[in-house]
Amino acid sequence: MTQDNGPWGRRTPEPAPPGPPARPRMLLWLAFLGALAALILALAHAFPEAVRSGEDWAAVARAAGFVVLIAAGALRAGQLFRPEHLRYAAVWAAIIAVLALGFAYRGELAGVGQHLKLAFNVGDPVVTGEHELVVPQDAEGGYSLVANVNGQRVRFVVDTGATETVLSPDDARRIGVDMASLRYVEEAETANGPGYGAPYVADRFEVGPISLSAFKLTVNREPLSTSLLGVSFLSRLESFQVHDRKLILRWRNAD
């Protein structure tokens, strides 16, 4: 918009559009400097052999200062370098920093899935190494896991005080055991007095990658809240131990 100025109607030039407010520009600069610092640190972690001495860091600081100086000069010129360009540069610096950190910590990141499985475990043991399984502690302070009995999933509570691996009547019935053919000839002492169970041999008994054939179980005559994984299974392992609220199972190349 123009206006007359004086009797000869001279026109004054339109004012230049205002630049970005000082506060957003300051925030933009802080974002750029933060992204640049993150990029430098990420690259130092990714390539530690490149920056080992004070002189190396001094060279990095000089290079970073040069980049900031060029960016500031270009921004003040205003024609070739606009504030949005600084924003794009900050975004790209942040992206490169994330990629560099991912490269630097690729070993740790490889275990993220494993950590998530342990954190949100629903009973399936987690493979944490060669011939190693981990069962996290449950909310009751015990250790429970899901095994496959003849291809059917059954939840067991690990009980080192139980000699046999015991199926509850409900679990036995659910996986297709012929309950009418069972003979409860095994006697064991329990907290409530003598208990009786019937022998049952599973064609396959699997806990994660651990697979046992012709595995003997006991079907309990009285109801149980859950099936029990006892010493008859644990003794087939190389070792088992509790550490840091985790049950660690290690096995040999069994059948």
N, C-alpha and C positions, 0 to 999 in steps of 0.2 A: 504494500500500500504506500502511495506517495502523497505528498501534500505541497501546496503552493507556499513559497517563501519569498515575500517581498512583492513589489509592484510588477516585476517582470516575470513573475510566475516561475521562478527557478525551482527546480525539484531537488529535494534532498534524497540521497540514496537510502534505500531500505536498510535497516540495521541488520547486522549479521546474526544468524540464528545463535541462540545461546548454547554454550558448550554444556557438557554434562555437569550436574551439580558436584560440588567438591566432595561431599561424603560418599556418594556411590563411586566416584573415581578413586578415592582413598581405599575403599573396600576392594575395588578391582585390583589395585596395586598390591594390597596385602594378599589377595588370593593368588596373584601372579608370583609374588615372592615366595609364598608358602609352597606353591606347586614346584617352583624352581628348586627350593631347598629339599623338598621331598624327592625330586628327581635325582639330585646330587647324592643324597644319602642312599637311595635305592640302588643307584649305579655302583656306589662304593661297596654295598653289600653284595651285589651281583658279581662284581669283578674286584675282589679284595686285593688281588695281586697288582692292580694298577695304581693304587693309592696306599703307600706304605710308610711314607716319611712326612715330616713337616713340610719339606720342600714340595712334595707332591700336592699336599693340601693347599699350600700357598698358590701353586699353579692353578688349582681348581678354583680358588677364591678369585684370582685375577680374571679367569675366564668368565666366571659368573658375574663379576663386577662389570666386565666389558659388555656382556649381554644386557644387563640392567641399564647401563649407560646408553647403549644403542637404542633400547626400547624407549627410554625416557626422551631421548632426542627426537626419535621418530614421532612419538606421541605429541611432543610440543610443536613439531612442524605442522601436524594436523592434516596435511594433505595426503601423504602416502600411508599414514598409519593412524587409524582411528581407534577409539576406545574398544569397539567390539573386536578389533584385531587382538588387543591385549587379552580380552576374555577368551578368545579362541586359543591363544598361545598358552594361557593358564590351563585350559581344559586339556590340551594336547600334552603339556608337561605332566599333568596329573595322570593321564592315561599311560604315558611312558613310564612314570614312576611305579604305577601299579604292575605293569608288565615286568619291570625290572625286579620288583620285590617278589613277584611270582616266580621268576627265574631263580632268585637268590634262595628262596625258601621252598623250592620245588619238592625237596625231600619231606619237609613237614606237611606240605599241602597234600602230598600223596596219601597221608594217613587221615585226612579229614573225614572221608567216608567211614573209615573204621571207627573214629571217635564218635561220629554221629550214631553209628549202629550201637555202640556201647551205651551212649547217653539215652537213646530211645529204644533200648532193647525190649523185645516182647517175648523173650524166652529162647530164641535161637542163638546158640553159641556163636561167637565171632572169631573168625580165624585171624590171629595176630602175628603169625610167623609160621615157618615150616614145622609141621607137626605140633602146632600149638593152638589151643582154643582158650578163649576167655569167657567166663560167665560172670556178669556183674551182680553185685549183691542186690536183692530185691527189697521192697519197702518194709518187709518184716524182718530184715536182717539176715535172711537165709539165702540159699542159692537154688534157683529152680531153672530148669531148662526143658526144651522141647526135643524129644527124640522121635524117631520114626520106628514103629514096631510093625514089621511086615507092610511098610509103606503108609501106615496110618500115624498121624501125629498124636503124641501123648505127652502131656506135661508131667515131669517128675520133679520132686524135691530131692536134692542131694542129701543123703543121710548116711554119714560115715559110721553111725552106730548100728545100721542095718546090715546084716550079713548078706542077705539076698536082695535082688532087685524085685520090687513088689508092685504088681498091678492091682489097682483098686477094682472091685467087682464092676463098677460102672464103666471104667476104661476098658476092661477085658471084654465086656459085653459089646461095647461100641466098636471095637476093632474086629469083632467077629469070632471071638473065642466061643466054642461050644460049651456053654456053662454046665449043661446036663451031663457031659462026659467027664467032668473034673472029679478028682478024688482028693479030698482034703486030708492028706496023710502026713503033712509036714507040721510039726508043732514047734512053736517058739514062745519064749517068755516075753510078755509085753508089760507095760505099766498097769494094764487092767487085768493081768493074769495071763493064762495060756491062750495063745492065738493059733489058728490053724490056716494052712494054705495048701493050695494044690499046685503041683509042678506043671509048667507049661513051657514049651520050647518054641521060640520065635525063629522063623526061617532067617530073617534079617533083623538086626537091631542096629540102628544108626544114630549117632550123635554127631551132627555136622559131618565132616569127612571120615569120621571113625565108623567103620562098618564091620560088624561081627556077624558071623553066620552060626546057625544052630545055637542061639543064645538062650540059656535057661533063665526063666523068670518064675516067680511065685504069684499065683492069683490069691489074694486074701479072701477069706470066707466072709469076714465082717466088713461092713462099709468103711471106706477110708475117704478122707476129704481130698486126698491126692495120692497118686502113685509115688513110690519111693525108689530112688536110684541108690543102690547100696554098694557094698564092697565087692560083690561079685562082678560089677562093671569096673569099678575104680581100680581093682587089682589087675585088670587087663591093660592098664595104662603104664607108660614109662614112669610117670610121676604125676602127682596132683598136689597143689598147695594153694593156700589163701594168702594173698598179698594185696595191700591197698584196697581192701573191700572188693577184691576180684578173686574168683576161683580160676586158677590156671591149670589146664589139663594138657599134658604132653603125652603123646603116644608113639609107640613103635610101629613098624610096618607089620601090623597084625594081618589077620586073614581078610 
